[in-house]
């Protein structure tokens, strides 16, 4: 099926229509944030699921109850998805935890007024592409990726769900009032998960003992998260996501793009990246 059949064009970007009906998009536009809310913001395939495991464990002081009893899409729901309409989010006690794949400038007026804490995760876009290439093939609500080179051009041009990786990242890097935003990368989580957990906890104002930090980091290792049925998407029916083609939690590594892209594709990617990011001064781990 094509983009016209499966996607809604919303504020210039593609959104999967099956997950983002008009009423859920309107719900987010009118959503009222609280100052103590926590928002995980990502471009898709950049570590959202990982952070949906880490943050609840930090906020609970290491108590695993929430990550063992609630699917990640309910414990830290996406505000733009239709599921948000039925979760009574207004009734949830503070601090509430949410996710979004929106760009910074797409957030509702209340976000800019109360300035809740945001954790923005970046990831090497070549690995984002690689993860997306496998993921798109498993779902019924996304356009099939087709030949790799064809999907690569779509990805680089932003003709994929949630638009251009470059525009998304730049929108958040150029955010105003950056003191309420923590920038962290997928690669940093891989390099030192314990240190990352400690830094996230400090940003969120949670004082945790070293052994609690260690326990959270251990639980959030990729191999352990894959065993958690509340996090590995095994609850999603096969007609929506067929994990026999590719596991949702596939590898959890950095640099898998080297196994995916041809030399010519990698060179083309680098050329586009250099041009699109030429005015960005932020130093990424992969640069």
Buried (B, 14 or more C-beta within 10 A) or exposed (E): EEBEEBBBEBEEBBBBBBBBBEEBBEBBEEBEBBEEBBBBBBBBBBBBBBBBBBBBBBBBEBEBEBBEEBBBBBBBBBBBBBBBBEEEBEEBEEBBBBBBBBBBEBBBEBBBEBBBBBBBBBBBBBBBBBBBBBBBBBBBBBBEBEEBEEBBEBBBEBBBBBBBBBBBBBBBBEBEEEEBBBBBBBBBBBEEBBEBBBBBBEBBEBEBEEEBBBBBBEBBEBEEBBEBEBBBBBEBEEEEBBBEEBBBBBBBEBBBBEEBBEEEBBEBBEEBBEEBBEEBEEEBBBE
